[in-house]
Structure formats: C-alpha cells, structure tokens
Amino acid sequence: MKIFFNLLFFAIFVIVFTACQKAYMENISFEEFLKEIKNSHSIQREEMVNNYLSNIGRTPIIVGKNKVHFIWFGEADSVEIEGDFQRGWSTPEKLITIDCGTFDFFYISYILPSNSLIQYRLIVDGEAELDLMNPEVVEELGSGNRNVFQMPDFKHSDALSYRPEVKAGRIEYRLFQSENVEFADRLLEIYLPSDYTEENHYPVLFVNDGKIKLYTTPFKTVIDNLIYDRLIESIIVVFVPFIERRKEYCNESLAFAKVIAEEMVPFISKNYSTIDTSDKRGIMGSSMGGNVSMTTALLYSDIFANVGAQGGAGGTTICHIDSAFSVYLDRKTKYPLKNIFGSVATFDLEFPDRDINLLMNARIFHEKLNSHKIEHVYKEYNSGHHDSNWNESIDDILIQFFGR
C-alpha cells in the first residue's frame, strides 16, 4: 500500500509540475525562456522547448516595436538565416545553438526599425527552407518562396486590397513588332479603365516587367481602386514584358529606350485614345525595370514627363544611367521632367564582390538631382529588394503622376 501511495504521489507531482511549467511558459519572455533552458539539464530542454513553441503559436517572435527573435528547433548541425537585413541577402548569419538532447534549439535576435517589412528564409544544413511557424509566404520570381513579416508600425497601403464594389478595368492584347531586329516581338497587355470610350482621351502609363506586374502583383487592383475613389484620372496602362531582361533593361538600355519612345508610344497612340502630350504620359518599373524606365525618361523627356524607378534602380551608376542623365541636363530647360519618383530600400541589395550597394547608389543619384536643383520625390523604405516592398508605393506613384 505504501508503494502505491508513493507512486500516486509521484504521478501527481509530475502532472502538477508539468502543468505549472506549461503555465509558466505561457507568460515567460523570450529572454527568460533562454535563461531557463540554459540553466536546465539537456534532457529537460526538449519538453520545455515544445511547451514554449506550442504557446507562442507562430514566429518570428516580435517584442515591443523593434526587437525580433528567429528560432528553429530540430535535428541539424547548423541553421542560418538569409534575408533583407543580411546585407540584402548577401551574407547569411548563423543562429546560436543550444543542445536539447536529440534535437537542438537555434535562435538569433535583431533590432529593426518599427515600420519594417521584411522577407527572409532559413538555411538548414546548407538547404534553404521556409520558417514553418510563419504562415506568411510570398513567391518571388526567380527566387522561390520566402517568408515575410512586418514590424508593429508598418501599415499596408489601403489601395492593395480587392474590393468587390469597385468597377474593374479590362485587359486587351496587342502584338508589338519593332523595326529594330535586335529586339524581339512581344505581346503587350493593355489595361483600359471601366469607363473607356474612343470618344474620350486618356493619360497613358508604360510599366516595365509588365507580365510580372500584371499577374504576380496587385498592380491592376491598385489602378481600379484609385480610379474608383477618384484619386487619379482614368488612365490607360501598357504592361510591357521583357524578352531578354538584362539585354533590354541594362546592357542595351539606350537602344531599347529608343524602341519604347519612338516606336511603342506611337503604336499605342495609333490603337487607343491617348492624350499625346508628355505631361500625360509616364513610365515606371522596379529594379532593372526601373533602370530602363529612368533611362528612357531622361533621354526622351519630351515624350515622358513622368518617371518612377523603384528599388534603387534610378541610382545605379551602371546600365547607362549616367550617360542618359548627361543628355537630360542638356535638354531639361526645354523638356523638363514633371514628376520623378525614386525609391530604395534601407535593406536593398548589396554585391560586396563587385562593390555595388543599391542604397548608396540611390543616395548618390538623389544628391546629384539635388545638386542640379531638379525637383523629385525620393523615399527610403525599411524593407528589401522585392515586390512586397514595391507594391506599397504603386499608389503613391500613380497619384503623383495622374492625381486629380
């Protein structure tokens, strides 16, 4: 009988201890949790970690406005993190390891701006994988799936959300063939506003990386919403796809800019009711698509008076931006650009081996515009080089160009 009561007492003790430990884990801070497992025996740590993970629900763990903790639990020799804040994905960092017996607990902590929007991914034993406790996943073209999260003060643009009551514009298709045999034919996708008629005439916007912007981002939703809310005029938007991206947007961007300005613009004007003045015509893009947009507007400011370059593209010293800028300086008195929008991410891409830093390049270009007293809008966002960031300022650009 005594043995029975001893066993019963031990069982009750274990149940109570486990319940108390679980309740404790519900209210413990991450720093306190780390202290607890570091002070515990390795055979106790696995259960402590499992209790903690079941209580936090999801990762990363955001504390206050600026602190964020990334964690991973399992069997691995090493875990790294790569993302926007690892020098623009260029320098992955190792997580700290705590031995938990069969498994290991990995963690790393950062202080980030309170309005950051960040993409990241984990690297487990050399293989990239998602943070499975973070349900927010985006697919970046050419880069695969990534996790994304936002710090407490980040606010999404209201214009990004689909609203069923908004009248949607329609998409038409036109095959464009250039006289320049160096650039292949391409199918343009044309956005026409819901109130489009041939009797009226409309401003027109050309968007590079057009197929990507139309089908993998909410670009069309933003246009629909802004027109419906009367924040911009009804506009025509030409989504221009690339065929050979680096060739067209960088290596031979001067020649491609000529195709856009001297061939594609008249082609659209011939087939649609556009307002054929430069102040009602714009061009924009992101990354290299922004680069060729800026190059085109600088060379042909008599045709495009509005230009937007997201992702540091307008500030690169490669891909002929400098030579295009020199041309503009000679033309700006007669053909001044009406609106220039340039943006870059504070965690934008870096290429240490090539001494390229898009944030620094964008700042240099911004100062160059200032030194020549050229009015422009320049913004730095606490984010990275991706559409999650660029989508947030589509409305700002459209309102700047075509606001009522």
C-alpha positions as CSV (number, residue, x, y, z in Angstrom):
1,M,0.0,0.0,0.0
2,K,2.8,2.4,0.9
3,I,4.4,1.7,-2.5
4,F,1.1,2.5,-4.2
5,F,0.7,5.9,-2.4
6,N,4.3,6.7,-3.2
7,L,3.7,6.1,-6.9
8,L,0.5,8.0,-6.8
9,F,2.2,11.0,-5.1
10,F,5.0,10.9,-7.7
11,A,2.4,10.8,-10.6
12,I,0.5,13.7,-9.1
13,F,3.8,15.6,-8.6
14,V,4.8,15.1,-12.3
15,I,1.3,16.2,-13.5
16,V,1.3,19.3,-11.3
17,F,4.9,20.1,-12.2
18,T,4.3,19.8,-15.9
19,A,1.1,21.9,-15.7
20,C,2.9,24.6,-13.7
21,Q,5.8,24.6,-16.1
22,K,3.4,24.9,-19.1
23,A,1.6,27.7,-17.4
24,Y,4.9,29.4,-16.7
25,M,5.9,29.1,-20.3
26,E,2.7,30.9,-21.4
27,N,3.8,34.1,-19.7
28,I,7.6,33.9,-19.9
29,S,9.5,36.3,-22.1
30,F,11.9,35.1,-24.7
31,E,14.9,36.2,-22.7
32,E,13.6,34.5,-19.6
33,F,12.9,31.4,-21.7
34,L,16.5,31.3,-22.9
35,K,17.8,31.7,-19.4
36,E,15.6,28.8,-18.2
37,I,16.7,26.3,-20.8
38,K,20.3,27.3,-20.5
39,N,20.1,26.6,-16.7
40,S,18.3,23.3,-17.2
41,H,19.7,19.8,-17.9
42,S,19.7,18.9,-21.6
43,I,17.2,16.1,-21.1
44,Q,14.6,18.6,-19.8
45,R,15.1,21.1,-22.5
46,E,13.2,19.3,-25.3
47,E,9.9,19.3,-23.3
48,M,10.5,22.9,-22.3
49,V,11.0,24.0,-25.9
50,N,7.9,22.1,-27.1
51,N,5.8,23.7,-24.4
52,Y,7.2,27.1,-25.4
53,L,6.6,26.6,-29.1
54,S,3.0,25.4,-28.5
55,N,2.3,28.6,-26.6
56,I,3.8,31.2,-28.9
57,G,1.9,29.9,-31.9
58,R,4.0,31.5,-34.6
59,T,7.3,33.0,-35.5
60,P,9.2,35.2,-35.7
61,I,8.8,36.5,-32.1
62,I,8.3,40.2,-32.1
63,V,8.8,42.0,-28.8
64,G,7.8,45.7,-28.5
65,K,8.3,47.9,-31.5
66,N,11.9,47.0,-32.5
67,K,13.0,43.6,-31.3
68,V,12.6,40.3,-33.2
69,H,13.7,36.8,-32.5
70,F,14.1,34.0,-35.0
71,I,14.1,30.3,-33.9
72,W,14.3,26.8,-35.2
73,F,14.0,23.5,-33.4
74,G,15.0,20.1,-34.7
75,E,17.9,17.9,-35.7
76,A,20.6,19.8,-37.6
77,D,24.3,20.6,-37.5
78,S,23.8,24.3,-38.4
79,V,21.0,26.8,-39.1
80,E,21.5,30.1,-40.8
81,I,19.2,33.0,-41.8
82,E,19.3,34.9,-45.1
83,G,17.1,37.9,-45.8
84,D,16.7,41.6,-46.4
85,F,18.7,42.5,-43.3
86,Q,21.6,40.2,-44.1
87,R,23.1,42.9,-46.3
88,G,20.4,42.4,-48.9
89,W,20.7,38.6,-48.9
90,S,24.4,38.7,-49.5
91,T,25.7,37.5,-46.1
92,P,23.8,34.7,-44.3
93,E,24.2,34.6,-40.5
94,K,24.4,31.6,-38.2
95,L,21.9,31.0,-35.4
96,I,23.1,30.3,-31.9
97,T,22.7,26.6,-30.9
98,I,21.5,25.2,-27.6
99,D,21.8,21.4,-27.1
100,C,18.5,19.8,-26.2
101,G,19.4,16.2,-26.4
102,T,18.1,14.6,-29.5
103,F,17.3,18.0,-31.0
104,D,18.9,21.4,-30.9
105,F,17.3,24.8,-30.4
106,F,18.6,27.6,-32.7
107,Y,18.0,31.3,-32.3
108,I,19.1,34.8,-33.3
109,S,17.8,38.2,-32.4
110,Y,17.8,41.6,-34.1
111,I,16.7,45.2,-33.6
112,L,14.8,46.5,-36.6
113,P,13.0,49.8,-37.4
114,S,9.4,49.6,-36.1
115,N,7.9,50.0,-39.6
116,S,10.0,47.3,-41.4
117,L,8.6,44.9,-43.9
118,I,11.0,42.0,-44.2
119,Q,11.5,38.9,-46.3
120,Y,13.7,36.1,-45.1
121,R,14.4,32.3,-45.3
122,L,16.3,29.8,-43.2
123,I,19.2,27.6,-44.3
124,V,19.2,24.2,-42.5
125,D,22.4,22.2,-43.1
126,G,23.0,24.1,-46.3
127,E,19.5,23.7,-47.7
128,A,17.1,26.7,-47.9
129,E,13.8,26.1,-46.3
130,L,10.8,28.2,-45.0
131,D,10.1,29.0,-41.4
132,L,7.2,26.6,-41.0
133,M,5.8,28.5,-38.0
134,N,5.4,31.7,-40.1
135,P,2.3,31.3,-42.3
136,E,3.1,34.4,-44.3
137,V,4.8,33.2,-47.5
138,V,5.4,35.0,-50.8
139,E,6.8,33.8,-54.1
140,E,9.5,36.0,-55.6
141,L,10.0,35.4,-59.3
142,G,13.4,33.7,-59.8
143,S,14.0,33.3,-56.0
144,G,11.3,30.9,-54.9
145,N,9.2,31.0,-51.8
146,R,10.2,33.3,-48.9
147,N,8.7,34.2,-45.5
148,V,7.6,37.7,-44.9
149,F,6.7,39.6,-41.7
150,Q,6.1,43.2,-40.6
151,M,7.1,45.1,-37.5
152,P,4.3,46.7,-35.4
153,D,4.3,50.2,-37.0
154,F,4.2,49.0,-40.6
155,K,0.9,49.8,-42.4
156,H,-0.1,48.2,-45.7
157,S,-1.4,50.6,-48.4
158,D,-5.2,50.6,-48.5
159,A,-5.1,50.5,-52.3
160,L,-3.8,47.0,-52.4
161,S,-7.0,45.3,-51.2
162,Y,-9.5,43.9,-53.7
163,R,-13.0,45.4,-53.2
164,P,-15.9,43.7,-55.0
165,E,-17.8,47.0,-55.4
166,V,-15.0,48.6,-57.5
167,K,-15.6,48.6,-61.2
168,A,-12.7,46.7,-62.8
169,G,-10.9,47.7,-66.0
170,R,-10.3,45.2,-68.7
171,I,-7.1,43.8,-70.4
172,E,-6.6,43.8,-74.2
173,Y,-3.7,42.3,-76.1
174,R,-1.6,43.8,-78.9
175,L,1.4,42.3,-80.7
176,F,4.2,44.9,-80.9
177,Q,6.9,44.4,-83.6
178,S,9.9,46.7,-83.5
179,E,11.8,47.8,-86.6
180,N,15.0,47.2,-84.6
181,V,15.7,43.5,-85.3
182,E,17.8,43.3,-82.1
183,F,14.6,43.3,-80.0
184,A,12.1,40.5,-80.4
185,D,8.3,41.0,-81.0
186,R,6.3,41.0,-77.8
187,L,2.6,40.8,-76.7
188,L,1.7,44.0,-74.9
189,E,-1.1,43.8,-72.4
190,I,-3.2,46.9,-72.2
191,Y,-5.3,48.0,-69.3
192,L,-8.4,50.0,-70.2
193,P,-10.4,51.7,-67.5
194,S,-14.0,50.6,-67.0
195,D,-15.2,54.0,-68.5
196,Y,-13.0,53.8,-71.6
197,T,-14.6,55.0,-74.8
198,E,-13.0,56.0,-78.1
199,E,-14.6,59.4,-77.9
200,N,-12.6,60.4,-74.8
201,H,-8.8,60.6,-74.5
202,Y,-6.7,59.2,-71.6
203,P,-3.3,59.6,-70.0
204,V,-1.1,56.5,-70.5
205,L,1.4,54.8,-68.3
206,F,4.0,52.3,-69.5
207,V,5.1,49.6,-67.0
208,N,8.2,47.6,-67.5
209,D,8.4,44.0,-66.3
210,G,4.8,44.1,-67.4
211,K,3.8,40.5,-67.3
212,I,5.2,40.1,-63.8
213,K,3.5,43.3,-62.5
214,L,0.1,42.3,-64.0
215,Y,0.0,38.7,-62.9
216,T,2.1,38.4,-59.8
217,T,1.3,41.7,-58.0
218,P,-1.9,43.6,-57.2
219,F,-1.0,46.4,-59.7
220,K,-4.3,46.2,-61.6
221,T,-6.2,46.2,-58.3
222,V,-4.5,49.4,-57.3
223,I,-5.4,51.1,-60.6
224,D,-9.0,50.1,-60.3
225,N,-9.2,51.3,-56.7
226,L,-7.6,54.7,-57.3
227,I,-9.8,55.4,-60.4
228,Y,-13.0,54.3,-58.5
229,D,-12.1,56.5,-55.5
230,R,-11.4,59.4,-57.9
231,L,-7.8,59.7,-56.6
232,I,-6.4,59.6,-60.1
233,E,-7.8,60.2,-63.6
234,S,-9.0,57.2,-65.7
235,I,-5.8,56.0,-67.4
236,I,-4.5,53.5,-69.9
237,V,-1.7,51.3,-68.7
238,V,0.6,49.4,-71.1
239,F,2.2,46.4,-69.4
240,V,5.5,45.8,-71.3
241,P,7.1,42.4,-71.0
242,F,10.7,41.7,-71.4
243,I,12.2,39.1,-73.7
244,E,15.9,39.3,-72.7
245,R,15.8,41.3,-69.5
246,R,19.4,42.1,-68.9
247,K,20.0,43.0,-72.5
248,E,16.9,45.2,-72.8
249,Y,17.0,46.8,-69.4
250,C,20.7,47.2,-68.9
251,N,23.3,46.2,-71.5
252,E,21.4,47.8,-74.4
253,S,19.0,50.0,-72.5
254,L,19.8,53.1,-74.6
255,A,18.6,51.3,-77.8
256,F,15.6,49.8,-76.0
257,A,14.6,53.2,-74.7
258,K,14.6,54.4,-78.3
259,V,12.3,51.5,-79.2
260,I,9.9,52.4,-76.4
261,A,9.8,56.1,-77.1
262,E,10.0,56.2,-80.9
263,E,8.0,53.1,-81.8
264,M,5.9,51.8,-78.9
265,V,4.4,55.1,-77.9
266,P,3.2,55.9,-81.5
267,F,1.9,52.3,-81.7
268,I,-0.2,52.7,-78.6
269,S,-1.4,56.2,-79.7
270,K,-2.5,54.8,-83.1
271,N,-4.6,52.0,-81.5
272,Y,-6.0,53.8,-78.4
273,S,-7.5,57.1,-77.5
274,T,-4.5,58.6,-75.6
275,I,-3.6,62.1,-74.6
276,D,-0.5,62.7,-76.7
277,T,1.3,65.2,-74.5
278,S,4.3,64.3,-72.4
279,D,2.7,65.6,-69.1
280,K,0.0,62.9,-69.5
281,R,2.5,60.1,-70.3
282,G,4.5,58.2,-67.7
283,I,6.9,55.2,-67.5
284,M,7.8,53.2,-64.4
285,G,9.4,50.0,-63.2
286,S,11.4,48.4,-60.4
287,S,14.9,47.0,-60.2
288,M,16.3,46.8,-63.8
289,G,12.8,47.6,-65.0
290,G,13.1,50.9,-63.1
291,N,16.5,51.4,-64.6
292,V,15.3,51.3,-68.1
293,S,12.3,53.5,-67.1
294,M,14.7,56.2,-65.8
295,T,17.0,55.9,-68.8
296,T,14.0,56.3,-71.2
297,A,12.6,59.3,-69.4
298,L,16.0,61.1,-69.1
299,L,16.7,60.6,-72.9
300,Y,13.1,61.3,-74.0
301,S,11.7,63.8,-71.5
302,D,9.8,65.4,-74.5
303,I,7.8,62.2,-74.6
304,F,7.7,61.0,-71.0
305,A,7.4,63.8,-68.4
306,N,6.7,61.3,-65.5
307,V,9.1,58.6,-64.4
308,G,9.1,56.2,-61.5
309,A,12.1,53.9,-60.5
310,Q,11.7,51.7,-57.5
311,G,14.3,49.6,-55.9
312,G,17.3,51.8,-56.2
313,A,17.3,51.4,-60.0
314,G,17.4,55.1,-60.7
315,G,20.6,55.5,-58.7
316,T,22.8,52.8,-60.2
317,T,26.0,54.0,-61.9
318,I,25.8,51.1,-64.3
319,C,23.5,50.4,-67.2
320,H,23.9,53.8,-68.9
321,I,22.1,55.9,-66.3
322,D,25.0,58.4,-66.1
323,S,25.1,59.0,-69.9
324,A,21.3,59.4,-70.0
325,F,21.5,61.9,-67.2
326,S,24.1,63.9,-69.1
327,V,21.7,64.0,-72.1
328,Y,18.9,65.2,-69.9
329,L,21.0,68.1,-68.4
330,D,21.3,69.5,-71.9
331,R,17.5,69.1,-72.6
332,K,15.9,69.9,-69.2
333,T,15.4,73.6,-69.8
334,K,13.3,72.9,-72.9
335,Y,11.9,69.5,-71.9
336,P,11.8,69.3,-68.1
337,L,10.6,66.2,-66.3
338,K,7.4,67.0,-64.5
339,N,7.5,64.1,-61.9
340,I,10.4,62.0,-60.8
341,F,9.8,59.3,-58.2
342,G,12.8,57.3,-56.9
343,S,12.8,54.8,-54.1
344,V,15.2,52.4,-52.5
345,A,15.1,50.0,-49.5
346,T,17.3,50.5,-46.5
347,F,18.0,46.8,-46.8
348,D,18.4,46.8,-50.5
349,L,20.7,44.6,-52.5
350,E,24.5,44.6,-52.0
351,F,27.1,42.8,-54.0
352,P,30.3,43.1,-51.9
353,D,32.4,41.2,-54.5
354,R,31.5,43.9,-57.1
355,D,31.4,46.8,-54.7
356,I,27.8,47.5,-55.6
357,N,25.4,48.8,-53.0
358,L,22.0,50.0,-54.3
359,L,21.2,52.1,-51.2
360,M,24.4,54.0,-51.5
361,N,24.0,54.4,-55.3
362,A,20.4,55.7,-54.9
363,R,21.6,58.3,-52.3
364,I,24.3,59.4,-54.7
365,F,21.8,59.8,-57.5
366,H,19.4,61.7,-55.2
367,E,22.2,64.1,-54.3
368,K,23.1,64.5,-57.9
369,L,19.5,65.6,-58.7
370,N,19.6,68.0,-55.7
371,S,22.9,69.5,-56.9
372,H,21.3,70.3,-60.2
373,K,18.2,71.6,-58.5
374,I,16.0,69.0,-60.2
375,E,12.7,68.5,-58.3
376,H,11.9,64.9,-57.4
377,V,10.4,62.7,-54.8
378,Y,12.9,60.4,-53.1
379,K,11.9,57.8,-50.5
380,E,13.7,55.1,-48.5
381,Y,11.7,52.2,-47.1
382,N,12.7,49.9,-44.3
383,S,12.3,46.8,-46.4
384,G,14.2,44.9,-49.2
385,H,14.5,44.5,-52.9
386,H,11.2,42.8,-53.8
387,D,7.6,43.3,-54.8
388,S,6.3,43.1,-51.2
389,N,8.0,46.5,-50.8
390,W,7.4,48.0,-54.2
391,N,3.7,47.1,-54.2
392,E,3.2,49.5,-51.3
393,S,4.1,52.6,-53.3
394,I,2.3,51.9,-56.6
395,D,-0.5,54.2,-55.4
396,D,1.9,57.0,-54.4
397,I,3.4,57.0,-57.9
398,L,0.1,56.9,-59.7
399,I,-1.3,59.7,-57.6
400,Q,1.9,61.8,-58.2
401,F,1.6,61.3,-62.0
402,F,-2.1,61.4,-62.6
403,G,-3.8,62.6,-59.3
404,R,-7.0,64.6,-59.6
